[in-house]
Amino acid sequence: MITPKNLIRHELIGLQVDVVESTNKDNIGISGVVINETKHMLTIKTTKGLKRIAKRCTIFAFKFSGKTVKVDGKRIEKKPEDRIKLKVKKW
């Protein structure tokens, strides 16, 4: 089961996400559902179409089960299959 403590080890596809901070000011405020993930990018389906957002320079707010969890993109910048195998220390 996905919880705030183990979010970075789970599949992100299908989760609601907001871009909270980014070095690219145009990305701030983008909101939608994650539809694809690569090592360096999240593809988000928004009301205005698909947006590809770099993980490294962004802070995301993932929403699930009535909770919101902020995650620094650097923490999830790995291949999805490798990230799922991580042993997570307190973050």
Buried (B, 14 or more C-beta within 10 A) or exposed (E): EBEBEEBBBBEBEEBBBBBBBBEEEEBBEBBBBBEBBEEBBBBBEEEEEEBEBBBEBBBBBBBBEEEEBEBBBEBBBBEBEEBEEEEEEEE
